C-alpha cells in the first residue's frame, strides 16, 4: 500500500515527534460488569421494565445494557510499548405508550460511555419510570409545529449531535486540508480562520478532550502512541484550535500532536478522528427552568433525530426525539414535526444562555463514519442546556 501510494505522493510526510512510553492504561470504572453475576444484572433491568408496564397505557418497555471490551497493544520503532484495556457501557430504557389509535415512545436519557455498570444508572431508571411513562403518554397527543422564527431551549441529549456535526467535524484539520473531500467532505473553516473566526457568541466555549472520564473517545494514548489530553477549540466565541495528529500538526505550525489518531481495529489504517468535543457550561449560568421562563415563544428539544448537513458543515437542518412548546415562559403541550435550520456561525452566534455546571452532561454518537474504507467511531459531546434565540423552525423530515 505504501509503495502504491508513493506514486501519487504530492508532498513528503512530516510526523510530529513523540516521546517513547512504556505503560499500561485501563478505563476507569466504579463497578466492573464482568465481576457481577448475570442474574443480578438481568434482575435489575427487569425490575425497571416491570415498574413501567404496570401503567395501563404502556404497550411495551425495554431496558438493556450492552458492554464492549477491547485490548490494544501498540509498539513503535520509536520505543513505545503501550498496552490499553478499554471498556464501554451502553444502557437504554425505552417506554412505548398508546392512547386511542396513537402510539409514542420515550427514552430515559443516559449517556453511556467508557466505564462500567455505574453508567447503566439503574437508580436513575427506577426513580424516573413514572416521568418517562407520563412523557410517552403525553407525546401521543403531540400536535404539529406551526413553522416560524422561534427561540430554542436545547437539552444536552439533543446538543450532542448538533455539536458533533457543525463543530467537531468542521474543526478536524485533515478535513480542513481536504483529505476527506471525496467522502466525508471538507470544512468551511480555513487555516487562516484559527484565531480570527467568530464561531459564535462569547458564551460559546468548546474543548477537545480525550481524558475526561466516561467519554466515549477517552483513552490514555492514541493510535500514534501520543499521550492524550485536553485543548481549546473555541474560546469566548473565537476559533482558537483544531483537532490534529502527528501527520497534520505541521500545517498549523505545531510541533506536537493533540492525540487524535484512531483506527477501528488492528487491520485498519489509523487516521485523524475527532476527540470528545464538549461545549463547556457557564459558571454563572441560569437553571433550565430560568431559561424557559425567559422564552416568550419557543420550543424545547430533547434527544436526537434526523438531520441533514452540507459537505462543508455550514448549512444544516436538525430534528430531535421529543419536543414541547414554550409559551410566555411556560412549557405547555407536546409537539411533533419539528426541525430547525442552521447556518453554523449564525446559529452559535444566537447563543444567549448556557446553563451552569450542575446541568452539564456528555452524550454520545456511536457510529460516526469516516475514511475509505469506512471506519466507525464512538465519541461523546458534553453540554449544559442552551438557549438559542430567533431560529427558523419548520416541518420534520419525511
Protein Blocks (a to p, Z undefined) as FASTA:
>chain_A
ZZmmmmmpcbdcddddddddddddddddfbdfklpcfklmmmmmmmmmmmmmmpmklcbd
cddddddddddddddfkopacddddddddddddddddehjbccddddddfbpaddfklno
mmmmmmmmmmmmmmmmmmmmpccddeddddddddfklmmmmmmmmmmmmmcfklmnopmm
mmnopcfbdfklgokacfbdfklccdddfkbghiaklcfbdckopacddddfbgghiafb
dcddfklmmmnopabdehiaccfbfkbccddddddddddddfkbccfklmmmmpmbdcdd
edjddddddfkomaccdddfbdcddeehiacbddehiacdddfklmmmmpcbdcdfklgc
cdddfkbcedjddddddddddddddddehiadddddZZ
